Amino acid sequence: MVDTIQILVAMLLYMSAVIIIGITFAKRANKNSGEFFLGGRSLGPWVTAMSAEASDMSGWLLMGLPGVAYWCGIADAAWTAIGLAVGTYFNWLIVSKRLRRYSEKAGGAITLPEYFSNRFHEKKKVVMTIAAVFILIFFTVYAASCFVTCGKLFSTLFNLPYIPMMILGAVFVLIYTLVGGFLAESVSDFMQAIVMIVALTLVVIVGTVSAGGLGVVVDNAKAIPGFFEFFGIANPEVVDGVQQIADGKPLFSEAGAYGFLTVLSTTAWGLGYFGMPQVLLRFMAIRDEKELTRSRRIATVWVLISLAVAVFIGVVGRSLYPTELLTKSTAENIFILLSTKLFPPIIAGFVMAGILAATISSSDSYLLIAASALAKNIYQGICRKKATDKQVMIVTRITLLAIALIAILISLDEKSVIFKIVSFAWAGFGATFGPIMLFSLFWKRTTRAGAVAGMVGGGVMVFVWNLLVRPIGVANASLAFLNIYELLPAFIFSAICIVVVSLLTKAPSEEIQKEFDEVKNGVA
């Protein structure tokens, strides 16, 4: 009981700091919708970089990714991490500066749907509406993954029922987002990015030492068939989803193959970055595009360290506690298990605040962007064009509440696997917005019709491949090539739709092409 209280005190102290940040920026955030949704384009390079990565990684970095490594070895987790690291770097390198410039040139856009709409100078807001609808759908799913993380964290720590704990976490995130807006979210995300990387590093170092050193951890991993291989994967022996134990050791079947197609499928996670609204908005919000070079370096270093450490935590956990977590879902608690077992309660509380940090930094971004899609883009942009900022803010808060309630309903299943939920939403954003983001920035011939075809084609293909095509590959060994991550085929299909439809429709107006050339040449 004393230990639980100490952990709770540490986490409450952390949560108090986050709330203070929200209150500090509340007055400025509520001045107008531009401040609330984009912070007045005032972010510095450090806040831009760290908040982008913290909001992007979410609780799956501390729970989902280590859980994958703990359950089936490093291949799945490591190739995912490699894809994400490469995607992070190239997104900052080729997209950030031009998007910052173009979003300001295109009518001073403060949301992603508004940028796409202004980019194609549309009068009937078809592109804006489609973009806003997909953002609402996928960010609601994303928010659900964060609420699942909160529920698992609190129920595991305090031995309380999952559903009340999940709802408690959701309420805290909702209140914080309502108060502070984008600027508070970004500043607190900067702090939370630091907490996350410190927590990850501390756990992996102490865990490795407790296991007997790096050599012992690696030898244990190599003893499990396929566990410590980049081109093989461990197969836990399960009955009704529960791994079996014999003589105090977890049982594994023969290692599975991890071929080129699987590697390609897994590293395709990196493509998702080109369509991630929570990251792209940071590019739009930085105060000066020249500072994006420094932001890129900061973000890349943070991502490389965090992802590598997160993967290795799963390996260390399998060495220290091989029989503690016997289902794919509970394997995602390995970070919590290591923290509570290896640290004094008060320190464990601060370490696990890293999970809370990751969850808050992501879920507030998701809720805020989803709310802006409805309030700013659909309500003010289409339904009521003369709506005042005050009316937009009211609709925003109502939308936040509605989205949070839907996300809570999605999160009611305690057996939800965080990594699986995130992977679907990630594919949705990557395929819906990634190709059209790249084409809108770098191909002058892209048309409005092409943009519509690309977004709809990519978004729909994610559902089709995940729900209809991929199960065929799982069930039929001869069609195993169909069992690839839906982001890859959906991204390719979206790109094809954009090119084909753009070439079949009338070229953009001279005004649009002139604006494109000015952005390309750096003309303000």
C-alpha positions in Angstrom: 0.0 0.0 0.0 2.8 2.4 0.9 4.6 1.6 -2.4 1.4 2.3 -4.4 0.9 5.7 -2.6 4.5 6.7 -3.4 4.0 5.8 -7.1 0.8 7.7 -7.1 2.3 10.8 -5.5 5.1 10.9 -8.1 2.7 10.6 -11.0 0.4 13.3 -9.4 3.4 15.7 -9.2 4.0 15.1 -12.9 0.4 15.6 -13.8 0.3 18.8 -11.8 3.2 20.2 -13.8 1.4 19.4 -17.0 -1.7 21.2 -15.8 0.3 24.2 -14.7 1.6 24.5 -18.3 -1.9 24.3 -19.6 -3.2 27.0 -17.3 -0.1 29.2 -18.1 -0.9 29.2 -21.8 -4.7 29.2 -21.5 -5.2 32.9 -21.9 -3.1 33.2 -25.0 -4.6 30.0 -26.5 -8.1 31.3 -26.2 -7.4 34.6 -27.9 -8.5 33.2 -31.2 -8.6 30.0 -33.2 -5.2 30.7 -34.9 -3.5 30.7 -31.4 -5.6 27.7 -30.2 -4.9 25.5 -33.2 -1.4 26.5 -34.3 0.1 28.7 -31.5 0.4 31.7 -33.8 3.3 30.1 -35.7 5.6 30.9 -32.8 7.4 27.6 -32.0 11.2 27.5 -31.6 13.4 24.8 -33.1 13.7 22.7 -29.9 10.0 22.8 -29.1 9.1 22.1 -32.7 11.4 19.0 -32.9 10.7 17.5 -29.4 6.9 18.1 -29.5 6.6 16.7 -33.0 8.3 13.4 -31.9 6.6 13.2 -28.5 3.2 13.7 -30.0 4.0 11.2 -32.8 5.4 8.3 -30.7 2.6 8.1 -28.1 2.3 5.4 -25.4 3.1 2.7 -28.0 6.8 3.7 -27.8 7.0 2.7 -24.1 4.4 -0.1 -24.2 3.6 -1.3 -27.8 7.1 -1.5 -29.3 8.8 -3.1 -26.2 5.8 -5.5 -26.1 6.4 -6.6 -29.6 10.1 -7.2 -28.9 9.3 -9.1 -25.7 6.7 -11.3 -27.4 8.4 -12.4 -30.7 11.9 -11.0 -30.7 13.6 -8.0 -32.4 12.8 -8.5 -36.0 9.3 -7.0 -36.1 10.2 -4.2 -33.6 13.6 -3.4 -35.1 12.5 -3.2 -38.7 9.6 -1.0 -37.7 12.0 1.2 -35.8 14.3 1.4 -38.8 11.5 2.4 -41.1 10.3 5.0 -38.6 13.8 6.5 -38.2 14.4 6.8 -41.9 10.9 8.2 -42.4 11.5 10.8 -39.7 14.7 12.0 -41.2 13.3 12.3 -44.8 10.1 14.0 -43.6 12.1 16.7 -41.9 14.5 16.9 -44.8 12.2 17.2 -47.8 8.7 18.2 -46.5 9.2 20.5 -43.5 10.6 23.7 -45.1 8.4 23.7 -48.2 5.2 22.9 -46.2 6.0 25.8 -43.8 6.4 28.1 -46.7 3.4 26.8 -48.7 1.0 26.8 -45.8 1.6 30.5 -45.2 1.5 31.3 -48.9 -1.8 29.3 -49.3 -3.9 31.7 -47.4 -2.1 31.3 -44.1 -3.6 27.8 -43.5 -3.6 26.7 -39.9 -4.9 23.2 -40.4 -4.0 20.4 -42.8 -7.4 20.3 -44.6 -7.2 24.0 -45.0 -3.8 23.8 -46.5 -5.0 21.2 -49.1 -8.0 23.2 -49.9 -6.1 26.5 -50.3 -3.4 24.8 -52.3 -5.8 23.9 -55.0 -7.8 27.2 -54.7 -11.1 25.3 -54.4 -14.4 27.2 -54.0 -16.5 24.1 -53.2 -14.6 22.7 -50.3 -14.5 19.1 -51.4 -10.9 18.5 -50.6 -11.2 20.2 -47.2 -14.3 18.1 -46.3 -12.7 14.7 -47.3 -9.5 15.5 -45.5 -11.5 16.6 -42.4 -13.6 13.4 -42.4 -10.6 11.1 -42.6 -8.9 13.1 -39.8 -11.9 12.6 -37.6 -12.0 8.9 -38.3 -8.4 8.0 -37.9 -7.7 10.4 -35.0 -10.6 8.9 -33.0 -9.0 5.5 -33.4 -5.6 7.0 -32.5 -7.1 8.6 -29.4 -8.5 5.2 -28.4 -5.1 3.7 -28.4 -3.9 6.3 -26.0 -6.9 5.7 -23.7 -6.1 2.0 -23.8 -2.6 2.8 -22.7 -3.9 4.9 -19.7 -6.2 2.1 -18.7 -3.5 -0.6 -18.8 -1.1 1.7 -16.9 -3.4 2.6 -14.1 -5.1 -0.8 -13.7 -1.7 -2.6 -13.6 -0.2 -0.1 -11.2 -3.0 0.1 -8.7 -4.7 -3.2 -9.2 -8.0 -1.6 -10.1 -10.5 -2.4 -12.8 -9.4 -1.4 -16.3 -12.5 0.5 -17.5 -12.7 3.1 -14.7 -9.0 3.7 -14.9 -9.2 4.1 -18.7 -12.0 6.6 -18.4 -10.1 8.5 -15.6 -7.1 8.9 -17.9 -9.3 10.0 -20.8 -11.0 12.7 -18.7 -7.7 14.1 -17.6 -6.4 14.4 -21.2 -9.7 15.9 -22.3 -9.7 18.6 -19.6 -6.0 19.5 -20.3 -6.6 19.8 -24.1 -9.7 22.0 -23.5 -7.8 24.4 -21.3 -4.5 24.9 -23.1 -4.7 24.4 -26.9 -1.8 23.9 -29.3 0.8 26.0 -27.7 0.4 24.5 -24.2 0.3 21.1 -25.8 3.6 21.8 -27.7 5.4 23.2 -24.7 4.3 20.3 -22.5 5.3 17.9 -25.2 8.8 19.3 -25.1 9.0 18.4 -21.4 7.3 15.1 -22.0 9.8 14.2 -24.8 12.6 14.6 -22.2 10.8 12.5 -19.6 10.2 9.8 -22.2 13.8 9.4 -23.3 15.1 9.6 -19.8 12.6 7.0 -18.6 13.5 4.6 -21.5 17.2 5.0 -21.0 17.1 4.6 -17.2 15.0 1.4 -17.5 17.2 -0.3 -20.1 20.4 0.5 -18.2 19.2 -0.7 -14.8 17.5 -3.7 -16.4 20.6 -4.7 -18.3 22.7 -4.5 -15.1 20.1 -6.4 -13.1 20.0 -9.2 -15.7 23.8 -9.7 -15.3 25.1 -7.5 -18.0 24.7 -7.1 -21.8 26.3 -10.5 -22.5 23.8 -12.4 -20.4 20.9 -10.5 -22.0 22.1 -11.2 -25.5 22.9 -14.9 -24.8 19.4 -15.4 -23.4 17.9 -13.8 -26.5 20.0 -16.0 -28.8 18.9 -19.1 -27.0 15.3 -18.5 -28.1 14.7 -19.7 -31.7 14.4 -16.6 -34.0 14.3 -14.2 -31.1 17.6 -12.3 -31.7 17.5 -12.4 -35.5 16.8 -9.7 -38.1 15.5 -12.3 -40.7 13.8 -14.7 -38.3 11.0 -14.4 -35.8 10.2 -16.2 -32.5 6.9 -18.1 -32.2 5.6 -18.4 -28.7 3.7 -21.7 -28.2 0.2 -20.6 -27.2 -3.0 -22.3 -26.2 -6.1 -20.0 -26.3 -3.7 -17.1 -26.8 -1.6 -17.9 -23.6 2.0 -18.9 -23.9 2.8 -22.3 -22.4 5.4 -22.9 -19.7 7.5 -26.0 -19.0 10.0 -26.4 -16.2 9.7 -22.7 -15.4 10.5 -21.6 -18.9 8.4 -20.2 -21.7 7.9 -22.5 -24.7 8.7 -21.4 -28.2 8.1 -23.2 -31.5 10.5 -23.3 -34.4 11.6 -19.9 -35.6 9.6 -18.4 -38.4 11.0 -16.9 -41.6 11.3 -13.1 -41.9 11.8 -12.6 -45.7 12.3 -9.6 -47.9 8.6 -8.9 -48.4 8.0 -8.9 -44.6 10.9 -6.5 -44.2 9.6 -4.3 -46.9 6.1 -4.4 -45.3 7.4 -3.5 -41.8 9.8 -0.7 -42.9 6.9 0.8 -44.8 5.9 2.3 -41.4 8.4 5.1 -42.5 6.0 6.1 -45.3 3.4 7.1 -42.7 5.4 10.2 -41.7 4.5 12.1 -44.8 0.9 12.0 -43.8 1.0 12.5 -40.0 -1.0 15.7 -39.2 0.5 15.9 -35.7 4.0 16.2 -37.2 3.1 18.2 -40.2 1.4 20.8 -38.1 4.7 21.4 -36.2 6.3 22.2 -39.6 3.6 24.8 -40.2 3.9 26.2 -36.7 7.6 27.0 -36.4 8.4 30.7 -36.3 11.1 30.6 -39.0 11.7 27.9 -41.7 15.4 28.4 -41.4 15.3 26.9 -37.9 13.9 23.6 -39.3 17.4 22.3 -40.1 18.3 22.4 -36.4 14.9 20.9 -35.6 15.6 18.0 -38.0 18.9 17.2 -36.3 17.3 17.3 -32.8 14.3 15.1 -33.9 16.5 12.5 -35.6 18.8 12.0 -32.7 15.8 11.8 -30.3 14.1 9.2 -32.5 17.2 7.0 -33.0 17.9 6.8 -29.3 14.3 6.3 -28.2 13.4 3.6 -30.7 16.6 1.6 -30.2 16.2 1.7 -26.4 12.5 0.8 -26.6 13.2 -2.3 -28.7 16.0 -3.4 -26.4 13.7 -3.0 -23.3 11.7 -5.9 -24.7 14.8 -8.1 -25.0 15.9 -7.2 -21.5 12.5 -7.9 -20.1 12.4 -11.4 -21.7 15.7 -12.1 -19.9 14.6 -10.9 -16.5 11.0 -11.9 -16.4 10.5 -14.7 -19.1 7.3 -16.1 -17.7 5.5 -13.0 -16.2 3.6 -11.9 -19.3 2.0 -14.7 -21.2 -0.3 -13.1 -23.8 0.4 -10.7 -26.6 -1.7 -8.0 -24.9 -0.1 -8.3 -21.5 3.4 -8.3 -23.1 2.9 -4.6 -23.6 3.2 -4.2 -19.8 6.9 -5.1 -19.8 8.0 -1.4 -19.3 5.6 -1.2 -16.3 6.9 -4.5 -14.9 10.5 -3.5 -15.1 9.9 -0.1 -13.6 8.0 -1.4 -10.5 10.4 -4.3 -10.0 13.7 -2.5 -10.5 13.2 0.9 -8.8 12.1 2.3 -5.5 8.4 3.3 -5.6 8.9 7.0 -5.8 11.4 6.6 -8.6 9.2 4.1 -10.4 6.4 6.7 -10.3 8.5 9.2 -12.1 9.8 6.6 -14.6 6.3 5.5 -15.4 5.3 9.1 -15.8 7.1 8.6 -19.1 4.2 6.4 -20.2 1.8 9.1 -19.1 3.9 11.7 -20.8 3.8 9.7 -24.1 0.1 9.2 -23.8 -0.8 12.8 -23.0 1.5 14.3 -25.6 -0.2 12.2 -28.3 -3.8 12.1 -27.3 -4.0 15.9 -26.8 -2.6 16.3 -30.3 -5.0 13.8 -31.7 -8.1 15.4 -30.0 -7.1 18.9 -30.9 -6.4 18.1 -34.6 -9.6 16.1 -34.9 -11.6 18.9 -33.3 -10.1 21.5 -35.6 -11.1 19.3 -38.6 -14.8 19.6 -37.6 -14.9 23.0 -36.0 -12.6 25.0 -38.3 -12.8 23.2 -41.6 -16.3 21.8 -41.7 -18.3 24.1 -39.4 -16.6 27.4 -40.3 -15.2 26.4 -43.7 -18.3 24.9 -45.1 -21.5 25.1 -43.0 -21.2 28.5 -41.5 -18.6 30.6 -43.2 -19.4 33.8 -41.2 -19.0 32.0 -37.8 -17.0 34.0 -35.3 -13.9 32.8 -33.5 -16.0 32.4 -30.3 -18.5 30.2 -32.1 -15.7 28.1 -33.6 -14.1 27.6 -30.1 -17.5 26.5 -28.7 -17.9 24.0 -31.5 -14.3 22.9 -30.9 -15.0 22.1 -27.3 -18.2 20.2 -28.1 -16.3 18.2 -30.7 -13.5 17.4 -28.3 -16.1 15.9 -25.9 -17.8 13.9 -28.6 -14.6 12.5 -30.0 -13.3 11.6 -26.6 -16.6 9.7 -25.8 -16.4 7.7 -29.1 -12.7 6.9 -28.4 -13.6 5.7 -24.9 -16.2 3.3 -26.4 -13.6 1.9 -28.8 -11.2 1.5 -25.8 -13.6 -0.6 -23.6 -11.9 -3.9 -24.6 -9.2 -4.6 -22.0 -7.5 -7.1 -24.4 -6.9 -4.5 -27.1 -3.3 -4.5 -28.4 -2.0 -1.0 -28.5 0.4 -1.7 -31.3 -2.3 -3.1 -33.5 -4.6 -0.1 -33.0 -1.8 2.4 -33.7 -0.7 0.5 -36.8 -4.1 0.8 -38.4 -4.5 4.5 -37.7 -0.9 5.1 -38.8 -1.6 3.4 -42.1 -4.8 5.4 -42.5 -3.0 8.8 -42.2 0.0 7.7 -44.2 -2.0 6.5 -47.2 -4.7 9.2 -47.1 -2.4 12.2 -46.7 1.2 11.1 -47.4 1.1 10.8 -51.2 -1.0 14.0 -51.7 1.3 15.9 -49.3 4.3 14.9 -51.4 2.6 15.6 -54.8 1.1 18.9 -53.6 4.5 20.1 -52.6 6.6 18.8 -55.5 4.5 18.2 -58.6 3.0 21.2 -60.2 0.7 19.2 -62.4 -1.3 17.8 -59.5 -4.9 18.7 -59.8 -7.8 19.1 -57.3 -9.5 16.0 -58.8 -6.2 14.1 -58.4 -6.1 15.1 -54.8 -9.6 13.9 -54.2 -8.9 10.6 -55.9 -5.6 10.1 -54.0 -7.1 10.7 -50.6 -10.2 8.7 -51.1 -8.3 5.9 -52.8 -5.6 5.7 -50.1 -8.1 5.9 -47.2 -10.5 3.3 -48.6 -7.7 0.9 -49.6 -6.5 0.9 -45.9 -9.8 -0.5 -44.9 -10.1 -2.9 -47.9 -6.6 -4.3 -47.4 -6.8 -4.6 -43.6 -10.3 -6.2 -43.5 -10.6 -8.1 -46.7 -7.2 -8.7 -48.5 -4.8 -9.3 -45.6 -6.9 -12.0 -43.9 -6.6 -14.0 -47.2 -2.8 -13.9 -46.9 -3.0 -15.0 -43.3 -5.3 -18.0 -44.0 -3.7 -19.2 -47.3 0.1 -20.0 -47.3 0.2 -19.8 -51.1 -1.1 -16.2 -50.9 1.1 -15.1 -48.0 2.4 -12.2 -50.1 -1.0 -10.6 -49.4 -0.3 -10.5 -45.7 1.6 -7.2 -45.8 1.1 -4.1 -43.8 -1.8 -2.2 -45.4 0.1 1.1 -45.5 2.4 -0.1 -48.4 -0.3 -1.1 -51.0 -2.6 1.8 -49.9 0.2 4.4 -50.3 1.1 3.1 -53.7 -2.5 2.9 -54.8 -3.1 6.5 -53.6 0.0 7.7 -55.6 -1.2 6.0 -58.7 -4.7 7.6 -58.3 -3.2 11.0 -58.0 -1.0 10.7 -61.1 -3.6 9.1 -63.4 -6.5 11.4 -62.5 -4.3 14.5 -62.6 -3.1 13.7 -66.1 -6.6 12.9 -67.2 -8.0 16.2 -65.9 -7.4 19.8 -66.9 -4.0 21.3 -65.8 -4.1 23.6 -62.8 -4.7 27.3 -63.5 -1.9 29.7 -64.2 -2.5 31.3 -60.8 -2.0 28.0 -59.0 1.1 27.2 -61.0 2.6 30.6 -60.4 2.0 30.2 -56.6 3.7 26.8 -56.8 6.7 28.2 -58.5 7.0 31.0 -56.0 7.0 28.6 -53.1 9.5 26.4 -54.9 11.8 29.4 -55.5 11.4 30.6 -51.9 9.4 33.8 -52.8 7.4 35.1 -49.9 
